[in-house]
Amino acid sequence: MALIFITGSADGLGHLAAKQLVKEGHNVVLHARNKQRGQEALKKVPDAEGVVTADLSSMDETRQLAVEVNKLGVFDAIIHNAGVYRATGEEIVTVNTLAPYLLTCLIKPPKRLVYLSSQNQAYGRANLDKLASDFSRISYSDSKLHDLMLALAVARLWPSVYSNAVDPGWVPTKMGGSGAPDDLTKGYQTQAWLATSNAPEACVSGCYFYHKEQHNHNHEASEIEKQDKLLATCGQLTGVQFPLY
């Protein structure tokens, strides 16, 4: 039985992963944007361990979220599922890029980390100079590449942690739209599997998964110099330096 924290688990893929993990007997802490959504999330997953709230578009709230999560103990797995799609460049950067960076830095390291990327990472560019100076020039695809880069950097720098990224596919959620063609079940099962499975295929680090299989990804994500620059840039933007253990 594992203790698992999932960001953005009030609805969508995070909610479905939480439901599955609770059904499997794991202790899951939910996350929602505000208290009202948190209460709704608990009603939908009543056997969850609890819920914490923070608007990830606010770095102050994200920092406080890390404090609240640390009070709950050391987690076996954390799934960085929260994200925004149709939003301003500032919201995309703050929620998709900086929030998972901040939470990674400030929450006690778990045994496993799962970052939700996207097939769109293939079309993204790291754009680290733009990230440092002009959020409006960072696209959704760029931010999903950042998530992949973060996952690979953590895998390299924290060898005691399994850190991987997931492409859930274009699935029919509120974000993906009702006409999305991919398998919704497979979309959330991969993140749950990486968080808990002892199968040799899941006990790996520094990989990019689609439907429980490793896939190729944007070559920029593997460039160590760019990974280090991403960490340094996020450190400058948040005032929190990436810790080494």
Secondary structure by P-SEA (a helix, b strand, c coil): cbbbbbccccccaaaaaaaaaaaabbbbbbbcccaaaaaaaaaacccccbbbbbccccaaaaaaaaaaaaaaccccbbbcccccccccaaaaaacccaaaaaaaaccccccbbbbbbccccccccccccccccccccccaaaaaaaaaaaaaaaaaaccccccccccccccccccccccccccccccaaaaaaaacccccccccccccccccbbbbcccccccaaaaaaaaaaaaaacccccccc
